[in-house]
Amino acid sequence: MKKLLSILMLAMFFVGCSVIDETERGVVLSWGKYSETLGPGMHAINPVTDEVVKFPIRTELKTVTLDAGSNDLQTVTVTAQVNYHVDPMKVDAVYKNYGIEYVANILVPKINETITGVTPQYKAEDMLQKREEIRDRMRTTLKTKLDSANAFIVIDGLAVTSFEFSKEFKASVEEKQVQEQKAQKETYITQQMEEQNKQKVARARADSTVIALQMSALKQQSGSEYLMLKFIEKWDGQLPEVVTGNDKLMQMLDVSKKNK
């Protein structure tokens, strides 16, 4: 048994061996040309004619930072992070189409196209508020571009981590915010003044109504009786030293004084 094991190990040494784990696939190149794709496990190869190139199929992260233009012609530096993995069933196609450097040959260029294609659809000042919308649109766009290119790269996630603007644009945004706050304050003051004016008008109308009623009362009564009533309302209780004229008025004043 030991002798057989030794022979097998010696044969493996001369024949060659490649071990592929669960997170990768092995592309076998025979005389430099694609031969087959190896799954997880231990594989015997011909070390003279064959070479095994290992392709990771686990999810990996690629960060791209790129300058792009906004809808209002501002320069925006966009940083995007893309989580991706190669389709395990299409490793051979990925190698044939884009080689071992598929990330640089197809993934990064398509990410760049996506950023420069989606960013100009938005104004610079709207980007921070619409980050999630931009992220979703970039993810959909990138997936479409990769599928059209037969890249067989699956996008697991995409995040837009930052938008960086020029100093001039930041200064203009701050100035705009100051002006907006000033305008809001002026609007508030104007509304308060209008409300006060409305209240004054309402009081004036109420006063005019009272005056109109009083004038109507004067017309319906004899003028002397109405004046007599107003006099009593304001009388301090002291009889004048000299009395002339209206006896009825004096009688009412005398009665009023006795009742006190």
C-alpha positions, 0 to 999 in steps of 0.5 A: 500500500505504501509502495502504491502511494509512493508511486502515485505521488511520484506520478503526480510530481512528474505529471503535475497537479492543480488544486482549485478551491470553491471560490475560483475556477481554473482555465487550462491553457494547452500550448497557450490556447484555451483547453478547458475550465476546471472546477473545485478539486485536485486536477492532474495536468501536464506541466510541460504543455499545460498551464492553469490560470485561476479565475476568482468567482467570489464577489470582489470590490472595484472602486472608480473615481472619475471626473464627469460633467453635470447637466448645468456644465459643472465638473463633478468628481464621482466615486463609485464602488462596484461589487461584482463576480464572474459568472461561474458557468461563463469563465471560459467566455470571459477569458476568451473575450477579455483575458485574465485582465478582464477587470481592466479590459471590460469592467472598468471601461464600462463603469467609466462609460456609466458614470459619464453617461448618467451624471450629465442627466442631473444638475450638480445641486440636485445630485446629493438629494438624488444620490439613491436615484443616481445609484439605481440608474447607474447600476441598471446602466452598467448591467445593460452595458456588460450584458451587451458586451458579453462580459458575463460579469454579475453586478452584486451592488453599486454605491456612489460614495461621493460627489466632489464639486469645484470650490467656485461651485461650493461658494455659489451654492453657499451664497444661494442658500444665504439669499434663499434664507434672506428671501424667506425672512423677507417673505415672513415679514411681508406676510406679518405686515399683510396680516396686521393690515387685514386686522386693521381693516377689519377693525375699521370696518367694525367701527364703521358699522357701529357708527352706521348703527348709531347714525341710524339710531339718531335718525329713528329717535329724536336727536335730543334723547340720543344726546341725553343718553350719551351724556348720562353714560359719561356723567360724573355725578355732579350737577352743574351750578347753572341749569338752562334748557331741557327740564327732562334732562334735569329730571333724569339726572336728578333721578339718577343721582338719588338712585346712587 
